[in-house]
Amino acid sequence: MFSVIIPLYNKVQFISRSIDSVLNQSIPDFEIIVVDDGSTDKGRELVSSIYGSKVRLISQSNQGVSAARNLGIRNATFEYLAFLDADDRWHPDFLYWMKHVLDKYPGLGMVGSSYSSNGLPSKIEDPKISLIEDYFGQADYNTLFTSSSTVLHKSFFREKVGFKPDLIKGEDVDVWFRAFDWFKKACYIHAPLMFYDLNASGSLGAHPKLEQTIFADMYREEYGISDDSPSWLAFRDKYLLLNLFQYFDQAHNFLIGKKLLRQRRNSYPMAYLPYLLPLSFFKFAFHNPRLKKLIRNYLKFCFRYIYI
C-alpha cells in the first residue's frame, strides 16, 4: 500500500535507525526505497550490506534532496507515497494510523501527523483526527505537514510538478501547499508518530538567496495555485510576513525581500512594522538570539490575536 521514500546523503550514522523504524511497522504492506544522493560516507554500502533485498537501493550523482525524492517517486510501486528523512524515525504504528485514516476517508490524497523531538510514546491509542478543508485558513504559523510525517497519493506527482530541485529552502512545504490545493482536503493526526532528531539535523549555515526559497517561488505568476483564492492569498501574505525577517541579514535578500513585500495583496500593517527597520537592525538581530526571538513572537502575536 505504501512506498516509503528515504533520500540519503551522508547520514551513515542515522540511516539504520530510519530504515529499522520502517521495518518494525505494525503493518507489513510497504516497500522501502532508499535513494542515495551521491553520499561520500559509505552510507550506500552500509544499506546494501545490512538490508539487501529488504530495501530497494537506487543511486544517483549528488543532485540534492528534491531530485532524490523525485527519483524515488518515479520508482515507487504503490499508490501512496510516504516520505521519511534519513535522520528521522517513525513510531511503530505510523503506517497503521495512516492506513486507518485512508480507510476511514476513501479517496483521500493527503495525510500527516504531528511529531516529537523528545522521543516517542510506547503506544498511541485513539488519537484525534482532523479533516482539513480550509488548510490555508489555519496554517499561517503552523504548516502542519513535514518531510517525514506526510503521505500523499501518487496522482499528484502524475499531474503536477514534484519536488523542485532549484528550491534550497521550503522545497517540501511547496509540495504540501500545492498538494492540498490539488486534493482540496487532507487529514491530520494529532499524535507524535514521528521522531525529529534536532541533534542530527545540524545547521544549514547562512540562508540561501531568496530566489531559491519558497517565499519567492509562491509569488510567481506560474506558481500553480489560483490567485482567485482569497484564503490562499491571505495565507501567502501572512506566511511571508511571519518568516521573511530571518533572511534580512544579507543585503541581497533585504532588497529582494522588499520587492516581495510590495507584491502582497493584504497589508497587515501591524505585522509589517518590523520590516520598516533598516538592514543594520536585522544584521544586529541575526546575532542576537533574544532579539530575534522577540521579533518572531511579535509576528506570531499579530497573526494569532490581531489578524485571525
ZAMARGU-4260 file (C-alpha; in steps of 0.2 Angstrom, whole numbers, plus 5000, padded with zeros to 4 digits):
<rodrens>
0) 5000/5000/5000 | 5014/5012/5004 | 5030/5016/4995 | 5042/5023/5008 | 5055/5035/5001
5) 5071/5039/5010 | 5083/5051/5002 | 5101/5048/5009 | 5116/5060/5009 | 5130/5057/5021
10) 5119/5051/5035 | 5128/5034/5038 | 5126/5036/5057 | 5107/5038/5056 | 5101/5028/5041
15) 5099/5011/5050 | 5088/5019/5063 | 5077/5026/5050 | 5076/5010/5040 | 5073/4999/5055
20) 5059/5011/5061 | 5050/5006/5044 | 5054/4988/5045 | 5047/4987/5063 | 5030/4994/5057
25) 5015/4985/5064 | 5008/4983/5047 | 5018/4975/5033 | 5011/4982/5017 | 5025/4993/5011
30) 5041/4994/5001 | 5057/5004/5006 | 5066/5014/4993 | 5082/5022/4998 | 5089/5035/4986
35) 5107/5038/4988 | 5111/5056/4983 | 5130/5053/4979 | 5135/5050/4998 | 5153/5050/5002
40) 5152/5042/5019 | 5149/5024/5014 | 5130/5025/5018 | 5126/5017/5002 | 5137/5002/5005
45) 5130/5000/5023 | 5112/5000/5017 | 5117/4987/5004 | 5127/4976/5015 | 5114/4976/5030
50) 5097/4976/5022 | 5100/4968/5005 | 5083/4964/4997 | 5073/4972/5011 | 5077/4989/5003
55) 5077/4995/4985 | 5093/5005/4984 | 5094/5017/4970 | 5110/5028/4967 | 5112/5045/4958
60) 5126/5058/4957 | 5123/5072/4970 | 5109/5082/4964 | 5100/5087/4981 | 5086/5080/4991
65) 5072/5086/4979 | 5080/5076/4965 | 5082/5061/4976 | 5064/5061/4981 | 5058/5063/4963
70) 5068/5048/4958 | 5061/5038/4972 | 5043/5043/4967 | 5047/5038/4949 | 5052/5021/4955
75) 5038/5018/4968 | 5026/5003/4965 | 5012/5008/4977 | 4999/5022/4975 | 5003/5030/4992
80) 5020/5038/4995 | 5027/5040/5012 | 5042/5051/5015 | 5055/5049/5028 | 5071/5058/5030
85) 5087/5048/5034 | 5090/5055/5051 | 5071/5054/5057 | 5062/5038/5063 | 5044/5033/5064
90) 5033/5026/5078 | 5029/5008/5075 | 5011/5012/5072 | 5014/5026/5060 | 5008/5017/5044
95) 4994/5009/5054 | 4987/5026/5058 | 4990/5032/5040 | 4980/5017/5034 | 4967/5019/5047
100) 4963/5037/5041 | 4964/5032/5022 | 4952/5018/5025 | 4940/5030/5035 | 4940/5043/5021
105) 4940/5034/5004 | 4948/5044/4990 | 4958/5055/5002 | 4975/5060/4995 | 4985/5068/5009
110) 4988/5063/5027 | 5000/5070/5040 | 5004/5069/5058 | 5012/5078/5072 | 5030/5074/5078
115) 5041/5074/5093 | 5059/5079/5097 | 5059/5071/5114 | 5056/5053/5110 | 5040/5044/5106
120) 5027/5036/5117 | 5026/5017/5118 | 5008/5016/5112 | 4996/5028/5104 | 4978/5025/5106
125) 4963/5034/5098 | 4972/5050/5093 | 4962/5065/5087 | 4960/5065/5068 | 4955/5081/5060
130) 4948/5083/5042 | 4955/5099/5035 | 4945/5108/5021 | 4952/5125/5024 | 4971/5122/5026
135) 4976/5140/5021 | 4964/5147/5033 | 4973/5139/5048 | 4991/5136/5043 | 5000/5153/5043
140) 5011/5149/5059 | 5010/5130/5059 | 5010/5122/5041 | 5007/5105/5050 | 5014/5094/5037
145) 5033/5089/5037 | 5045/5079/5026 | 5045/5064/5037 | 5027/5063/5043 | 5017/5065/5027
150) 5008/5053/5015 | 5002/5058/4998 | 4993/5049/4984 | 5004/5047/4969 | 4991/5055/4957
155) 4998/5072/4962 | 5015/5069/4955 | 5007/5062/4939 | 4998/5078/4936 | 5009/5091/4944
160) 5027/5096/4946 | 5035/5086/4960 | 5049/5092/4972 | 5058/5107/4964 | 5077/5105/4964
165) 5080/5123/4962 | 5072/5127/4979 | 5085/5126/4993 | 5073/5131/5007 | 5055/5126/5008
170) 5055/5113/4994 | 5044/5101/5005 | 5032/5115/5011 | 5030/5120/4992 | 5024/5102/4989
175) 5012/5102/5004 | 5004/5119/4998 | 5002/5113/4980 | 4996/5096/4985 | 4982/5102/4996
180) 4976/5114/4983 | 4976/5099/4971 | 4967/5087/4983 | 4956/5100/4991 | 4956/5091/5008
185) 4968/5082/5020 | 4968/5074/5036 | 4979/5077/5051 | 4983/5065/5065 | 4986/5074/5082
190) 4999/5062/5089 | 5018/5061/5088 | 5020/5047/5075 | 5037/5053/5070 | 5053/5057/5079
195) 5063/5073/5073 | 5081/5072/5079 | 5086/5090/5082 | 5104/5084/5085 | 5105/5075/5069
200) 5098/5090/5058 | 5113/5101/5060 | 5114/5119/5054 | 5112/5124/5036 | 5123/5140/5040
205) 5119/5156/5030 | 5102/5157/5022 | 5101/5154/5004 | 5096/5168/4991 | 5078/5172/4992
210) 5076/5167/4974 | 5080/5149/4979 | 5066/5149/4993 | 5048/5145/4994 | 5045/5164/4998
215) 5050/5170/4981 | 5043/5155/4972 | 5025/5157/4979 | 5024/5174/4972 | 5027/5169/4954
220) 5013/5170/4942 | 5015/5152/4936 | 5016/5145/4954 | 5001/5134/4952 | 4989/5140/4965
225) 4975/5151/4958 | 4976/5170/4963 | 4957/5169/4964 | 4958/5160/4980 | 4956/5173/4995
230) 4961/5160/5008 | 4977/5156/4998 | 4981/5175/4995 | 4979/5179/5013 | 4989/5164/5019
235) 5003/5168/5007 | 5005/5186/5014 | 5004/5180/5032 | 5017/5166/5029 | 5029/5179/5021
240) 5027/5192/5034 | 5029/5179/5048 | 5045/5171/5041 | 5054/5184/5029 | 5063/5193/5043
245) 5075/5178/5046 | 5083/5182/5028 | 5085/5201/5031 | 5103/5200/5037 | 5110/5199/5020
250) 5110/5215/5008 | 5104/5205/4993 | 5090/5196/5002 | 5085/5213/5010 | 5082/5221/4993
255) 5073/5205/4986 | 5063/5204/5002 | 5057/5222/5000 | 5051/5218/4982 | 5042/5203/4988
260) 5033/5213/5002 | 5027/5225/4989 | 5018/5211/4980 | 5007/5206/4994 | 4988/5208/4992
265) 4984/5210/5010 | 4993/5224/5020 | 4993/5218/5039 | 5001/5234/5044 | 5005/5229/5062
270) 5015/5214/5056 | 5023/5225/5043 | 5031/5236/5056 | 5047/5227/5059 | 5051/5227/5040
275) 5052/5246/5041 | 5068/5244/5050 | 5085/5246/5041 | 5096/5232/5036 | 5108/5237/5050
280) 5095/5232/5063 | 5092/5215/5055 | 5111/5211/5054 | 5112/5215/5073 | 5096/5205/5077
285) 5103/5190/5067 | 5117/5189/5080 | 5106/5192/5095 | 5095/5177/5098 | 5084/5185/5111
290) 5080/5200/5099 | 5077/5188/5085 | 5065/5178/5096 | 5056/5194/5101 | 5053/5198/5083
295) 5046/5181/5080 | 5035/5181/5095 | 5028/5198/5090 | 5024/5192/5072 | 5016/5177/5080
300) 5005/5188/5091 | 5000/5198/5076 | 4993/5183/5067 | 4986/5174/5082 | 4977/5188/5090
305) 4975/5203/5078 | 4974/5196/5061 | 4964/5180/5064
</rodrens>
